[in-house]
Amino acid sequence: MGERENYPRMLYRPGKGRGEMVWGHRIDTRTVESSVEERSAQRQGWLNDPQKAVKGAMRRQRAFSVWAFYVKHWQWFWGTLIAIVLAACFH
């Protein structure tokens, strides 16, 4: 009965799907019913600590915002370059 008293448990990971909003960040949740199931889930990246999952979600969000910034500016760069080339060709 000892292990049964500790379960079910909730596990967390940075949101990949719909997830739940935890402290303003999208977090996926999963319930496990045994220590075997918990270890299996941990090998797949699930965490016991929701704060660690939130930190992972924050890192993912920062990486995405940096990527989005560069994509936005690369579009401007190529648009400007094409406009200059077209202006030079048709002038």
N, C-alpha and C positions, 0 to 999 in steps of 0.2 A: 504494500500500500504506500510505501515511502515515495517512490517515483510518481505514482499516480497523483499524489498531493501537489506536485509541482507543475502539473500539466492540466489543461492546455496552456501554452505560452504563445505570445505574440512575437513575431520576428518582423524586421523592417529592412528596407533597402531603398536607395534613391529611386524615385519614380521612373519607371519605364513605360507604364501604361496609364490608366486613368488614376489609380492610386487615391490616397487621402491627402488632404491638406493638413500638414503638421507644422506648426510654427511658421506658416506662410510658404512652405515648400511642399512640392508633390512627393509623397512617400508611398511606396507599395507596402502592403502589410500581408502577413501570412500567419495562420495559426497552425501550430504543430501539437501533436498529441502524445509524443514520446521522445525520449532522449535520442533514439535511433533516427527518428524523423528530423529532429532538430540538427543533429550532426550532418545529415544529408543536405539539409537546407543551407547550413552554414558553408558547406563546400560549394554551393551554388551562388554564394555571395550574400546570403541573408544575414542580418546582424541582430544581436540581442538588444542593442542600445539604440533607441530612436535618435539620440543626439548625433551619433556617428553617421546614421543614415541621412540626417539633415545636413551635416557637413559635406557628405558626398554629393547631395543634391545641389548644395551651394557651389561646389567646385564645378559640377557639370553645367550649372547655369552660367558661371563666369566664363568657362571655356566657350560655351555657345555664344555669349554676348561678344566676346573677342572675335570669334569667327564671323558673326553677323556684321560687325563693324568693318572688317576687312572686305567681306563680300560687297557690302554697300559701297565702299570706296573704290574697289576694283571696277565695279560697274561704272562709276563716275569717270574713272581714269580711261577705260576703254571707250566710253561714249565720247569723251572729250578728244581723244586721239583720233577716232574715226571722223569726228566733225572737222578737225584740223586737216586731215588728209583729204577729205571730200572738198573742203573749201580751197585747198591748194590745187587740187586737180581741176576744179571747175572755175577757177578764177582767170 
